[in-house]
Every structure is written in structure tokens, then in C-alpha cells.
Amino acid sequence: MDGIQIKESIESFLSFVKDQKPHDSPLEDLKTLSDHLYEILMQGRRIQDKDVETSVEDVEPEKWPYKKRREICTARFSILGMYNLPEHITHQIGETNWLIGDAIDDLADIIGDLQEVLWFYEKAYSNVALWHFSFKYRSHWGYHAENLLWYLHALQREVE
């Protein structure tokens, strides 16, 4: 997987969220948000984290504070809200408890993780950026993206 492609996808996604004004049609915004998430998610699935540097000494990547990320997402995507999420997926079939997902929280967490990756790229730590992208995909933002896409798919059907 090409690191430049990942960096460009992240930049495009962050620009869409932060810089573009909402579309007249909430459905178009949901479709475009889904497209960005699918693109980044597929890159996360394909990347291999072997043979890349995994750390830099005493470095804490920068990202917007959670409150700022949440405020930006709420203003940009006012249609997003809470959703149902099963507690267990592969067991307790038909008997699982339900959790409450928060689409704004999902989006804010994804943005924070991707901002960290972008920070590593901007500081010329491209191998660390790739490792961080892959690791956070497997441990955090990938889970949020999958859940959010599931919710967006259902929401788009309701808005149509």
C-alpha cells in the first residue's frame, strides 16, 4: 500500500469534514462521508505493518482536543445521532444485549487517530505513520469506522 495514497486520503477526508460546508441534501453528505470512510477503511485492511519502524522516542503526535473534534462533527453533520449496536456479534445469537453507538463520537475518534497519522507524515516519519495507521486501524479507528458505516447505511435508507 502506498503511503502517499494513505496520506492523501486522510487529507481529503479531514478537509471534507472540517472545511466543506454541508451539502443542501443531507443524503449527499452521508454518501460522501461513507465514500471517504470506505476508502480509508480499505487502505487499513490492505496495509502490512511488517518491516516498518514502530516508534520514535518521546514523541506525542498532535491532534485536535476531543471536544473540538466533537464540536466540528456535530456542526458539520447535524443529522448524525445515536444508534443500536449488538454487544456480541459471533455468539449469544438472538440473545445478545444492545449497546448504544454514538456516530459523532465514532467520527471524532476516527479523526483524532487519523490526525496523529498525518502528524507523523508531516514530521517526515513516514514509516511510523504507516505503522500507526495500521495499528490504530486494528485496535481503534477501524472498529469505529465499521460501526459508523453500518449506521450510515441504515440512515441513508431512512433519509431517501
MIDOSE-1310 file (N, C-alpha, C; in nm, 2 decimals, decimal comma, always signed):
residues 160
mdgi	+0,09/-0,12/+0,00/+0,00/+0,00/+0,00/+0,09/+0,12/+0,00; +0,06/+0,22/-0,08/+0,13/+0,34/-0,10/+0,11/+0,44/+0,01; +0,21/+0,47/+0,09/+0,19/+0,57/+0,20/+0,14/+0,70/+0,15; +0,18/+0,75/+0,03/+0,14/+0,87/-0,02/-0,02/+0,87/-0,04
qike	-0,06/+0,76/-0,09/-0,21/+0,74/-0,12/-0,28/+0,75/+0,02; -0,23/+0,69/+0,12/-0,30/+0,69/+0,25/-0,30/+0,83/+0,30; -0,19/+0,90/+0,29/-0,18/+1,04/+0,34/-0,28/+1,13/+0,26; -0,28/+1,11/+0,13/-0,38/+1,20/+0,05/-0,52/+1,16/+0,09
sies	-0,55/+1,04/+0,12/-0,69/+1,00/+0,15/-0,73/+1,06/+0,29; -0,63/+1,06/+0,38/-0,66/+1,12/+0,51/-0,68/+1,27/+0,50; -0,59/+1,34/+0,42/-0,61/+1,48/+0,40/-0,74/+1,52/+0,34; -0,78/+1,44/+0,24/-0,91/+1,46/+0,17/-1,03/+1,44/+0,27
flsf	-1,02/+1,34/+0,35/-1,12/+1,31/+0,45/-1,13/+1,42/+0,55; -1,02/+1,47/+0,61/-1,02/+1,57/+0,71/-1,07/+1,70/+0,65; -1,03/+1,73/+0,52/-1,08/+1,85/+0,46/-1,23/+1,85/+0,44; -1,28/+1,73/+0,40/-1,43/+1,72/+0,38/-1,50/+1,75/+0,51
vkdq	-1,45/+1,70/+0,62/-1,51/+1,71/+0,75/-1,50/+1,86/+0,80; -1,38/+1,91/+0,79/-1,35/+2,04/+0,85/-1,38/+2,16/+0,76; -1,35/+2,15/+0,63/-1,35/+2,27/+0,55/-1,47/+2,29/+0,46; -1,54/+2,18/+0,42/-1,65/+2,19/+0,33/-1,78/+2,22/+0,41
kphd	-1,86/+2,30/+0,35/-1,99/+2,34/+0,41/-2,08/+2,22/+0,38; -2,18/+2,20/+0,47/-2,28/+2,09/+0,44/-2,35/+2,11/+0,31; -2,37/+2,00/+0,24/-2,45/+1,99/+0,12/-2,59/+2,03/+0,15; -2,66/+2,08/+0,05/-2,81/+2,11/+0,06/-2,88/+1,98/+0,10
sple	-2,84/+1,87/+0,05/-2,90/+1,74/+0,07/-2,82/+1,67/+0,18; -2,88/+1,64/+0,29/-2,81/+1,56/+0,39/-2,77/+1,42/+0,34; -2,85/+1,37/+0,25/-2,82/+1,24/+0,19/-2,69/+1,24/+0,11; -2,66/+1,35/+0,04/-2,54/+1,36/-0,04/-2,42/+1,37/+0,06
dlkt	-2,43/+1,44/+0,17/-2,33/+1,44/+0,27/-2,30/+1,31/+0,33; -2,41/+1,23/+0,36/-2,39/+1,10/+0,41/-2,32/+1,01/+0,31; -2,35/+1,02/+0,19/-2,29/+0,93/+0,08/-2,14/+0,97/+0,07; -2,11/+1,10/+0,07/-1,97/+1,14/+0,06/-1,89/+1,10/+0,18
lsdh	-1,95/+1,11/+0,30/-1,88/+1,07/+0,42/-1,86/+0,92/+0,41; -1,95/+0,84/+0,37/-1,94/+0,70/+0,35/-1,83/+0,67/+0,26; -1,82/+0,74/+0,14/-1,72/+0,71/+0,04/-1,58/+0,73/+0,10; -1,56/+0,84/+0,18/-1,43/+0,87/+0,24/-1,40/+0,76/+0,34
lyei	-1,49/+0,72/+0,42/-1,47/+0,62/+0,52/-1,43/+0,48/+0,46; -1,51/+0,45/+0,35/-1,48/+0,32/+0,28/-1,34/+0,32/+0,22; -1,30/+0,43/+0,16/-1,16/+0,44/+0,10/-1,05/+0,42/+0,21; -1,07/+0,49/+0,32/-0,97/+0,48/+0,43/-0,97/+0,34/+0,49
lmqg	-1,09/+0,29/+0,51/-1,10/+0,16/+0,57/-1,04/+0,05/+0,48; -1,06/+0,06/+0,35/-1,00/-0,04/+0,27/-0,85/-0,03/+0,27; -0,79/+0,09/+0,28/-0,65/+0,10/+0,29/-0,60/+0,04/+0,43; -0,68/+0,06/+0,53/-0,64/+0,00/+0,66/-0,64/-0,16/+0,65
rriq	-0,73/-0,21/+0,57/-0,74/-0,36/+0,56/-0,62/-0,41/+0,48; -0,57/-0,33/+0,39/-0,47/-0,38/+0,29/-0,33/-0,36/+0,34; -0,31/-0,27/+0,43/-0,17/-0,23/+0,47/-0,11/-0,35/+0,55; +0,02/-0,36/+0,53/+0,10/-0,46/+0,61/+0,19/-0,38/+0,70
dkdv	+0,20/-0,41/+0,82/+0,28/-0,33/+0,91/+0,42/-0,40/+0,94; +0,45/-0,50/+0,87/+0,58/-0,56/+0,89/+0,69/-0,47/+0,82; +0,81/-0,48/+0,88/+0,93/-0,41/+0,82/+0,91/-0,26/+0,82; +0,84/-0,21/+0,92/+0,83/-0,06/+0,93/+0,87/-0,02/+1,07
etsv	+0,93/+0,09/+1,09/+0,97/+0,14/+1,22/+0,84/+0,16/+1,30; +0,85/+0,12/+1,43/+0,73/+0,13/+1,51/+0,72/+0,24/+1,61; +0,83/+0,31/+1,63/+0,82/+0,42/+1,73/+0,93/+0,52/+1,70; +0,91/+0,63/+1,76/+1,01/+0,74/+1,77/+1,01/+0,78/+1,92
edve	+1,13/+0,81/+1,97/+1,15/+0,84/+2,11/+1,07/+0,96/+2,16; +1,00/+0,95/+2,26/+0,94/+1,06/+2,33/+0,86/+1,15/+2,24; +0,78/+1,10/+2,15/+0,70/+1,18/+2,06/+0,55/+1,15/+2,09; +0,48/+1,26/+2,11/+0,33/+1,25/+2,12/+0,27/+1,33/+2,00
pekw	+0,21/+1,26/+1,91/+0,16/+1,33/+1,79/+0,04/+1,42/+1,83; +0,03/+1,53/+1,76/-0,07/+1,63/+1,78/-0,20/+1,60/+1,72; -0,31/+1,63/+1,78/-0,44/+1,62/+1,72/-0,53/+1,73/+1,79; -0,64/+1,76/+1,73/-0,73/+1,85/+1,80/-0,79/+1,78/+1,93
pykk	-0,81/+1,86/+2,03/-0,87/+1,81/+2,15/-1,01/+1,74/+2,11; -1,04/+1,64/+2,19/-1,17/+1,57/+2,16/-1,29/+1,66/+2,16; -1,30/+1,76/+2,25/-1,41/+1,85/+2,25/-1,42/+1,93/+2,12; -1,31/+1,97/+2,06/-1,31/+2,04/+1,94/-1,35/+1,95/+1,82
rrei	-1,30/+1,83/+1,82/-1,34/+1,73/+1,72/-1,49/+1,71/+1,72; -1,54/+1,69/+1,84/-1,68/+1,66/+1,86/-1,77/+1,78/+1,81; -1,73/+1,90/+1,85/-1,80/+2,02/+1,80/-1,80/+2,04/+1,65; -1,69/+2,01/+1,59/-1,68/+2,02/+1,44/-1,77/+1,92/+1,38
ctar	-1,77/+1,80/+1,43/-1,85/+1,69/+1,37/-2,00/+1,72/+1,39; -2,04/+1,77/+1,51/-2,18/+1,80/+1,54/-2,23/+1,91/+1,45; -2,15/+2,01/+1,43/-2,19/+2,13/+1,34/-2,19/+2,08/+1,19; -2,10/+2,00/+1,15/-2,09/+1,96/+1,01/-2,19/+1,85/+0,97
fsil	-2,23/+1,76/+1,07/-2,32/+1,65/+1,04/-2,43/+1,64/+1,14; -2,51/+1,74/+1,14/-2,62/+1,75/+1,24/-2,72/+1,64/+1,24; -2,72/+1,57/+1,12/-2,82/+1,46/+1,11/-2,77/+1,33/+1,19; -2,64/+1,33/+1,22/-2,59/+1,21/+1,29/-2,64/+1,20/+1,43
gmyn	-2,66/+1,08/+1,48/-2,70/+1,07/+1,62/-2,66/+0,93/+1,68; -2,74/+0,88/+1,77/-2,72/+0,75/+1,83/-2,77/+0,64/+1,75; -2,72/+0,52/+1,78/-2,77/+0,40/+1,70/-2,75/+0,28/+1,79; -2,82/+0,17/+1,76/-2,82/+0,04/+1,82/-2,70/-0,03/+1,77
lpeh	-2,63/-0,11/+1,86/-2,52/-0,19/+1,83/-2,52/-0,31/+1,92; -2,51/-0,43/+1,85/-2,52/-0,55/+1,94/-2,39/-0,57/+2,02; -2,40/-0,61/+2,14/-2,29/-0,63/+2,23/-2,20/-0,75/+2,18; -2,26/-0,85/+2,13/-2,19/-0,97/+2,08/-2,24/-0,99/+1,94
ithq	-2,14/-1,03/+1,85/-2,18/-1,05/+1,71/-2,17/-1,20/+1,67; -2,07/-1,27/+1,73/-2,05/-1,40/+1,68/-2,10/-1,51/+1,78; -2,14/-1,47/+1,89/-2,20/-1,56/+1,99/-2,32/-1,49/+2,06; -2,39/-1,57/+2,14/-2,51/-1,53/+2,20/-2,61/-1,48/+2,09
iget	-2,62/-1,56/+1,99/-2,70/-1,52/+1,87/-2,85/-1,52/+1,92; -2,91/-1,41/+1,89/-3,05/-1,39/+1,93/-3,07/-1,35/+2,07; -2,97/-1,35/+2,15/-2,98/-1,33/+2,30/-2,89/-1,22/+2,35; -2,82/-1,15/+2,26/-2,72/-1,05/+2,30/-2,79/-0,93/+2,35
nwli	-2,72/-0,85/+2,43/-2,76/-0,72/+2,48/-2,73/-0,62/+2,37; -2,79/-0,51/+2,38/-2,77/-0,40/+2,29/-2,70/-0,29/+2,35; -2,60/-0,23/+2,28/-2,53/-0,11/+2,33/-2,58/+0,01/+2,25; -2,54/+0,12/+2,29/-2,58/+0,25/+2,21/-2,45/+0,30/+2,15
gdai	-2,45/+0,31/+2,02/-2,34/+0,38/+1,95/-2,37/+0,52/+1,93; -2,26/+0,60/+1,92/-2,27/+0,75/+1,90/-2,19/+0,78/+1,78; -2,26/+0,82/+1,67/-2,20/+0,84/+1,54/-2,10/+0,96/+1,55; -2,13/+1,06/+1,63/-2,04/+1,18/+1,64/-1,91/+1,14/+1,72
ddla	-1,93/+1,06/+1,82/-1,81/+1,00/+1,89/-1,73/+0,92/+1,80; -1,79/+0,83/+1,72/-1,71/+0,75/+1,62/-1,63/+0,84/+1,53; -1,70/+0,94/+1,47/-1,63/+1,02/+1,38/-1,52/+1,10/+1,45; -1,54/+1,16/+1,57/-1,44/+1,23/+1,64/-1,32/+1,14/+1,67
diig	-1,34/+1,02/+1,71/-1,23/+0,93/+1,74/-1,15/+0,89/+1,61; -1,22/+0,87/+1,50/-1,16/+0,84/+1,37/-1,07/+0,96/+1,33; -1,12/+1,08/+1,34/-1,05/+1,20/+1,31/-0,92/+1,21/+1,39; -0,94/+1,19/+1,53/-0,82/+1,20/+1,61/-0,71/+1,10/+1,58
dlqe	-0,74/+0,98/+1,55/-0,64/+0,88/+1,51/-0,58/+0,91/+1,38; -0,66/+0,96/+1,28/-0,60/+0,99/+1,15/-0,52/+1,12/+1,16; -0,55/+1,21/+1,25/-0,47/+1,33/+1,26/-0,33/+1,30/+1,32; -0,33/+1,20/+1,40/-0,20/+1,15/+1,45/-0,11/+1,09/+1,34
vlwf	-0,18/+1,01/+1,25/-0,11/+0,96/+1,14/-0,05/+1,07/+1,05; -0,14/+1,17/+1,02/-0,10/+1,28/+0,94/+0,02/+1,36/+1,00; +0,02/+1,37/+1,13/+0,12/+1,44/+1,20/+0,26/+1,37/+1,18; +0,26/+1,24/+1,19/+0,38/+1,16/+1,16/+0,43/+1,18/+1,02
yeka	+0,34/+1,19/+0,92/+0,38/+1,21/+0,79/+0,44/+1,35/+0,77; +0,37/+1,45/+0,84/+0,42/+1,59/+0,82/+0,56/+1,61/+0,89; +0,59/+1,53/+0,99/+0,72/+1,53/+1,06/+0,82/+1,44/+0,99; +0,79/+1,39/+0,87/+0,88/+1,30/+0,80/+0,91/+1,17/+0,86
ysnv	+0,81/+1,12/+0,94/+0,82/+0,98/+1,00/+0,73/+0,89/+0,92; +0,75/+0,87/+0,79/+0,65/+0,80/+0,71/+0,64/+0,66/+0,75; +0,74/+0,59/+0,79/+0,73/+0,45/+0,83/+0,65/+0,44/+0,96; +0,67/+0,53/+1,05/+0,60/+0,53/+1,18/+0,45/+0,57/+1,15
alwh	+0,43/+0,66/+1,05/+0,29/+0,69/+1,01/+0,22/+0,57/+0,96; +0,28/+0,49/+0,88/+0,22/+0,37/+0,82/+0,19/+0,27/+0,94; +0,29/+0,25/+1,03/+0,27/+0,16/+1,14/+0,15/+0,20/+1,22; +0,15/+0,33/+1,25/+0,04/+0,39/+1,34/-0,09/+0,37/+1,27
fsfk	-0,10/+0,40/+1,14/-0,22/+0,38/+1,07/-0,27/+0,24/+1,08; -0,18/+0,14/+1,06/-0,22/+0,00/+1,06/-0,26/-0,04/+1,20; -0,18/+0,00/+1,30/-0,20/-0,04/+1,44/-0,34/+0,02/+1,49; -0,36/+0,15/+1,46/-0,48/+0,21/+1,51/-0,60/+0,16/+1,43
yrsh	-0,58/+0,12/+1,30/-0,69/+0,05/+1,23/-0,74/-0,07/+1,30; -0,64/-0,16/+1,34/-0,67/-0,28/+1,40/-0,72/-0,27/+1,55; -0,68/-0,16/+1,61/-0,71/-0,15/+1,76/-0,82/-0,05/+1,79; -0,85/+0,04/+1,70/-0,94/+0,15/+1,74/-1,02/+0,21/+1,63
wgyh	-0,96/+0,29/+1,54/-1,05/+0,36/+1,44/-1,12/+0,27/+1,34; -1,06/+0,15/+1,31/-1,13/+0,06/+1,22/-1,26/+0,01/+1,28; -1,26/-0,02/+1,41/-1,39/-0,06/+1,47/-1,49/+0,05/+1,47; -1,45/+0,18/+1,49/-1,54/+0,29/+1,49/-1,59/+0,31/+1,34
aenl	-1,50/+0,30/+1,25/-1,54/+0,32/+1,11/-1,64/+0,21/+1,06; -1,61/+0,08/+1,10/-1,71/-0,02/+1,06/-1,85/+0,00/+1,12; -1,85/+0,04/+1,25/-1,98/+0,06/+1,31/-2,05/+0,19/+1,25; -1,97/+0,29/+1,22/-2,03/+0,41/+1,17/-2,08/+0,39/+1,03
lwyl	-2,01/+0,31/+0,95/-2,06/+0,28/+0,81/-2,19/+0,20/+0,82; -2,20/+0,11/+0,91/-2,32/+0,03/+0,93/-2,44/+0,13/+0,96; -2,41/+0,22/+1,05/-2,52/+0,32/+1,09/-2,55/+0,41/+0,97; -2,45/+0,46/+0,89/-2,47/+0,54/+0,78/-2,55/+0,47/+0,67
halq	-2,53/+0,35/+0,65/-2,60/+0,27/+0,55/-2,75/+0,27/+0,59; -2,78/+0,24/+0,71/-2,92/+0,24/+0,76/-2,98/+0,38/+0,75; -2,90/+0,48/+0,79/-2,96/+0,62/+0,80/-2,99/+0,67/+0,65; -2,90/+0,63/+0,56/-2,92/+0,67/+0,42/-3,05/+0,61/+0,37
reve	-3,08/+0,49/+0,40/-3,21/+0,43/+0,36/-3,33/+0,51/+0,42; -3,31/+0,55/+0,55/-3,42/+0,62/+0,61/-3,44/+0,76/+0,55; -3,33/+0,83/+0,51/-3,34/+0,96/+0,46/-3,39/+0,97/+0,31; -3,37/+0,86/+0,24/-3,41/+0,86/+0,10/-3,56/+0,87/+0,08
